Amino acid sequence: MASPLIEFALLCFVSLFTMVNPIGVIPVYTAMTAKLSPQESHRVARKASLTALFILLAFAMTGQWIFRFFSISTNSLRVVGGVIFFLMGYEMLQARLTRTQFDDETTHEYINDISITPLGIPIICGPGAITTSILLMNESKSPIESGIVLGAIILLIVFTYFLLLGAKQVTHLIGENGNKVMLRLMGLIVMVIAVEFFFSGLTPIVQDMLKIQ
C-alpha cells in the first residue's frame, strides 16, 4: 500500500501535468519558432521554461498571501483562467497564433518577447497551473509536503524543457499537416478544460450570491 507522501506526490505531479500540459505546448512552440535556427529555438525553450518555473515557484510560496492581501478568491482566478484558456484554445482550433515576428523586430527581441509571453505565460504557466500550485501548497500539512509540491513543479518544468528541445524532430516526423491537426486537437482539449475551469469557479460564486439573497 502506497504511503500518504507517495500518494500526495503523485497527486501533485498529475494535477500540475494536466494543467501545464507539456505535450500541448509542442505545437504552439514549434509554430512560433518555425523560422528560428535550432540554437535560437533552444534559447526560446530555455527562457520560457525558466520564466514558467520562476512564476510557479513564486506563486506556490507567496500565492496565499497575495490572495489574502488583495482579497482575491481562487474561484475568481478559475473564472478568469477559464476565459483566457478558452480564447487561447479557440486560436489553436483555427490552427493559427496571433503572435508573429514583425518586420522591424530583431530576432533577439522576438525571442525575448515570445519566451516570456505567450510561451512562458500563459501557455506553460497558465492560470490553471498557477491556481493548482497555490491550492496544492495550501493543502500541504508539513514542510515535507510543501517540498514535494516545489519538487513536482521543478520536475515538471524540467520535463517540459527537454520535451521542447526534441519538439522540432517530432514535428518534422508528423509534417506540417500533422502539426496543424495536432494544434487543432489540443485547441479543442484546451477549450474543454477552459469550460470546466470556468464553471468550477463560477458555481461556488453563484451559490454564495444566492445564499446572501
Order of alpha helices (4+ residues) and beta strands (2+ residues): alpha-alpha-alpha-alpha-alpha-alpha-alpha-alpha
